[in-house]
Every structure is written in C-alpha cells, then in structure tokens.
Amino acid sequence: MQKTVTFRQSESVPAIGLGSWYMGEDPSQRRQEVAALQAGLECGLKLIDTAEMYAEGGAEQVVGEALQGRRDSAFLVSKVYPWNAGEVDAVDACERSLRRLKTDYLDLYLLHWRGSVPLEETIRAMEVLQQQGKIRHWGVSNFDSDDLQELWQETGGEQCATNQVLYHLASRGIEYSLLPECQQRQMPVMAYCPLAQAGRLRRGLFANDYLNQLAQQKGTSVAQLLLAWVIRKEGVIAIPKASSVAHVQDNAAALQGSFSSEELALLNNHFPPPGGKEPLDVV
C-alpha cells in the first residue's frame, strides 16, 4: 500500500516528493531537471519543494517551467529567507517566488530557518498571504523543539502545517523528541537530504556493506532502501532531489518499501537511534 502524509488533517500527498535544491545553477542541466520533475509528477510524486534561496530563484524558475500545464497535479512548496520574513517583506518575497514559479498560489510556504524577525511578525505575514489567496498553508524549516514550542505559544502558531528538517539513516537526532512532538500534534515532518545528498554527507552510507547486502536481499537499490526507511515513520515525507528521470522512477518505487522487525533491529545496530536530545543537524 502506498504511504501518504496528510497536511492540516485535510490534504494527503504521497510520502515521497520532489526536491529541487541545486537545480537552476547550470543552464545545460535545465532540460534534464524539468524532465525529471515532470516524470515525478507522472509517477504520482505530487509534492515539489523549492525555495527562493536555491540558485537565488533559479530553482523556482525550473519548477515553474516544469509545472506549465500541470499546476493542478502538484502540491507546491517554497521557502522564504529569514531576513525576508517580516510582515511586509514576506509578501513581496512570496510575490517574487510566484512570478518565478508562474503560478498565483503556493500550497505551502515555509520560513527557511529562524532569523531575527520575531515569530509573531512572520505568523502575521503568513496570515496576510493566506487571506490574499497567495498561500494555502504555511510552515517552518530547521526548527528544533524549543523553536517549535515558542512558535506554538504565539497567537496563530498552532496553524503551522509542517517542519522541514534534515533526516536520514545516519542522522537520526530528531527521533528523540522533535519527531514525536510533531507526531503528537499531527504535524508532518518533511525530511530533506533523505539520501544524505547521495551519500556525500555521510560518505560511507551508499558503500556500507550491510546496506548493500540488505538491498540485494530485498531486490531493491540502496537509495530505495534509504527512502523507504525514512518514510517508515508515521507523518514523515521524504523530498530527495529529482536529478534525473531514472532516479525519480527509482525513488517512486520506494513508496512500496517495507521492513521486517528483524531488519529494523539490524539497521538500529548499524545506525543507532539517539540515546538523548541532540542538537538539530542542519546543512
């Protein structure tokens, strides 16, 4: 059965989406990037994640091109720089993103990381954007437990729809408190770099003997294994970069992945879960 994640207890999307970090940086790759995103939509990977930071808007332009004639089939997410998250600046930043994306609304708009703008001001900006019909939902990224507690105490803060954080097999810190807190509030967690940037963040991940052996036993790839592991938890959506049509199709197959209790126990032995609170891992 295909795993899904539900935002604001109303809108469900497949638990694997399409990331766009590093897209839009090399014009020679644009056609391939657009094709990969479109292939992802055709595979049913509805959520596309981008940000004004990625190639300084270049990734949003790639996503906008990929969405021409397909906007209704996508759940579109973008992110605002923290210094653009003020009551006036956030509206202007969102409008710039919408122009690059060639659409008139975002399904989800995130504060990329916490900055000096007060949370109450960012919440007001998000509410204005909702009232104007420019965004449907809003959320945050790179927020640790204490940041979320502060957010939830602000008026309107409980409307936060998601927290996007780093999460992969070799970076499990969120499992101690952050993930359970989000699950308790039925607030999905978006896992960025679920493949540890194809292993670059943890160089031994794709070369790990046990992971390769397990993938071979299950008739899958290591990438599919890693993605299926990330989304094994309730309310977690993985957003790997959609680098090529073949990779996207490989990623989509991970939606059907599952693990036995014995396999999960062995994975815990090789990649132990946190024994206590750890600082939020970020890239």
C-alpha positions in Angstrom: 0.0 0.0 0.0 1.4 3.4 -0.9 2.3 5.6 2.0 0.8 9.1 2.3 1.2 12.1 4.5 -1.6 14.5 5.4 -1.2 18.3 5.8 -3.5 20.2 8.1 -5.6 17.0 8.5 -7.1 17.5 5.1 -4.7 17.1 2.1 -2.9 13.9 1.5 0.2 13.5 -0.7 2.5 10.5 -1.3 5.2 10.2 1.3 7.9 10.8 -1.2 8.1 14.2 -3.0 10.5 16.0 -5.3 13.3 18.2 -4.1 14.9 21.0 -6.2 18.0 22.0 -4.2 20.9 22.7 -6.6 18.6 23.0 -9.6 18.8 26.1 -11.8 22.5 26.5 -11.2 23.7 25.1 -14.6 21.8 26.1 -17.7 23.0 23.0 -19.5 21.1 20.8 -17.0 17.8 22.7 -17.2 16.1 20.4 -19.7 17.0 17.3 -17.7 15.8 19.0 -14.5 12.5 19.9 -16.0 12.1 16.4 -17.4 12.9 14.9 -14.0 10.2 17.0 -12.2 7.6 16.2 -14.8 8.5 12.5 -14.6 8.0 12.7 -10.9 4.5 14.1 -11.3 3.7 11.4 -13.8 4.8 8.8 -11.2 2.4 10.4 -8.7 5.0 12.2 -6.6 2.8 15.2 -6.1 4.8 17.4 -3.7 7.5 19.6 -5.2 9.7 21.5 -2.8 11.8 24.6 -3.7 13.0 27.9 -2.2 13.9 31.4 -3.1 17.4 30.5 -1.8 18.0 27.7 -4.3 20.2 29.3 -7.1 18.7 32.6 -5.9 15.4 31.9 -7.6 16.8 29.7 -10.4 15.3 26.5 -9.0 11.9 28.2 -8.8 12.2 29.1 -12.4 13.0 25.4 -13.3 10.0 24.3 -11.2 7.8 26.9 -12.9 8.7 25.6 -16.3 8.1 22.0 -15.3 4.6 22.9 -14.0 3.3 24.6 -17.1 0.0 22.9 -17.9 0.5 20.7 -14.8 0.0 23.0 -11.9 -3.2 21.3 -10.7 -1.4 18.0 -10.3 1.2 19.4 -7.9 1.4 20.3 -4.2 3.8 23.2 -4.5 6.1 24.2 -1.6 8.6 27.1 -1.4 10.5 28.8 1.3 11.3 32.4 2.3 14.7 33.7 3.6 14.6 34.6 7.3 15.5 38.2 6.5 12.5 38.4 4.1 10.1 37.0 6.7 8.8 40.4 8.0 5.2 41.5 7.7 5.8 43.5 4.5 8.9 41.8 3.1 7.4 38.3 3.2 4.5 39.4 1.0 7.0 40.9 -1.5 9.2 37.8 -1.4 6.2 35.5 -1.9 5.1 37.5 -4.9 8.6 37.2 -6.5 8.5 33.5 -5.9 5.1 33.2 -7.5 6.3 35.1 -10.6 9.3 32.8 -11.0 7.0 29.8 -10.5 4.5 31.1 -13.0 1.6 30.4 -10.6 -0.7 32.5 -8.5 -0.6 30.5 -5.3 1.6 28.2 -3.2 0.2 25.2 -1.4 2.7 25.6 1.4 5.1 28.4 2.3 7.9 27.9 4.8 10.2 30.0 6.8 13.5 28.6 5.7 15.2 28.9 9.0 14.8 31.1 12.1 16.3 34.6 11.9 16.0 37.9 13.8 12.4 38.7 12.7 10.0 38.0 15.6 7.9 34.8 15.1 4.7 36.8 15.7 5.5 39.1 12.8 6.2 36.1 10.4 2.9 34.5 11.5 1.0 37.7 10.7 2.7 37.8 7.3 1.7 34.2 6.6 -1.9 35.0 7.6 -2.0 38.0 5.3 -0.7 35.8 2.4 -3.4 33.3 3.2 -6.1 36.0 3.2 -4.9 37.2 -0.2 -5.1 33.7 -1.5 -1.4 33.5 -2.3 -0.6 30.6 0.0 -2.9 27.8 1.3 -0.8 26.7 4.3 2.4 27.8 6.0 5.1 26.1 8.0 8.7 26.3 9.1 12.1 24.6 8.4 15.1 23.8 10.5 13.2 24.4 13.8 14.3 22.4 16.8 12.0 21.5 19.7 12.5 24.8 21.6 11.8 26.8 18.5 8.6 24.9 17.9 7.5 25.4 21.5 8.0 29.1 21.1 6.1 29.1 17.8 3.1 27.2 19.2 2.8 29.6 22.1 2.4 32.6 19.7 -1.1 33.5 18.6 -1.8 31.6 15.3 1.4 29.5 15.8 -0.7 26.3 16.1 -1.6 26.7 12.4 2.0 25.7 11.4 1.5 22.9 8.9 5.0 21.3 8.8 8.6 21.4 9.9 11.2 20.6 7.3 14.4 19.2 8.8 17.4 17.1 7.9 16.7 13.4 8.4 18.4 10.3 7.1 19.6 6.9 8.4 22.9 8.4 9.6 21.3 11.5 11.1 18.6 10.3 13.5 18.6 13.0 16.2 15.0 14.2 15.5 13.7 10.8 16.7 14.4 11.5 20.4 11.9 14.4 20.9 11.4 16.6 17.8 9.6 13.9 15.7 7.4 12.6 18.5 6.3 16.2 19.3 5.3 16.8 15.7 3.6 13.4 15.5 1.6 14.2 18.7 0.3 17.4 17.0 -0.3 15.5 13.7 2.1 17.9 12.1 4.1 16.2 9.2 7.8 16.4 9.1 9.5 16.9 5.7 12.8 15.1 5.6 15.4 17.0 3.4 18.5 15.2 2.2 16.9 11.8 3.0 19.7 10.2 0.9 22.4 12.3 2.7 22.9 14.1 -0.6 23.6 10.8 -2.4 25.9 9.8 0.4 28.0 13.0 0.3 27.0 14.0 3.8 27.9 10.5 5.1 30.3 9.1 2.6 30.1 5.5 3.9 26.3 5.3 3.5 26.0 4.1 -0.1 29.1 2.0 0.3 28.0 0.3 3.6 28.3 -3.4 3.3 25.2 -4.2 5.3 23.0 -1.7 3.4 24.2 -3.2 0.1 23.6 -6.7 1.3 20.1 -5.8 2.6 19.3 -4.0 -0.7 20.4 -7.1 -2.7 18.3 -9.4 -0.5 15.2 -7.2 -0.9 15.7 -6.8 -4.7 16.0 -3.0 -4.4 18.6 -0.2 -4.6 20.3 1.3 -1.6 18.6 4.6 -2.5 15.2 3.0 -2.3 16.1 1.3 0.9 17.1 4.6 2.5 14.0 6.4 1.3 11.7 3.6 2.5 13.4 3.7 5.9 12.9 7.5 6.2 9.1 7.2 5.5 8.6 4.2 7.7 7.6 6.6 10.4 4.1 8.0 10.5 3.8 11.6 9.3 7.2 11.8 7.5 7.6 12.8 3.9 11.0 12.5 2.1 12.0 15.1 -0.5 15.0 13.8 -2.4 16.4 15.9 -5.2 14.8 14.8 -8.5 18.1 14.7 -10.5 17.1 12.5 -13.5 14.1 10.6 -14.8 15.7 7.3 -13.9 16.4 8.5 -10.3 12.8 9.8 -9.9 11.4 6.5 -11.0 13.7 4.7 -8.6 12.6 7.0 -5.8 8.9 6.4 -6.5 9.3 2.7 -6.2 10.4 3.2 -2.5 6.8 4.1 -1.7 6.1 0.4 -1.7 9.0 -0.5 0.5 8.7 -2.1 4.0 10.9 -3.7 6.6 10.5 -6.6 9.0 11.1 -6.0 12.7 14.3 -8.0 12.4 15.6 -5.8 9.6 14.8 -2.7 11.5 16.6 -4.1 14.6 19.7 -4.8 12.5 19.6 -1.3 11.0 19.4 0.1 14.5 22.5 -1.9 15.4 24.4 -0.4 12.4 23.0 3.1 12.7 21.9 3.6 16.4 19.0 5.8 17.2 19.7 8.8 19.6 20.0 8.0 23.3 19.2 11.5 24.3 18.5 15.0 23.0 20.9 16.1 20.2 21.4 19.5 18.6 19.4 19.7 15.4 21.5 18.6 12.4 21.4 21.1 9.5 23.1 21.5 6.1 
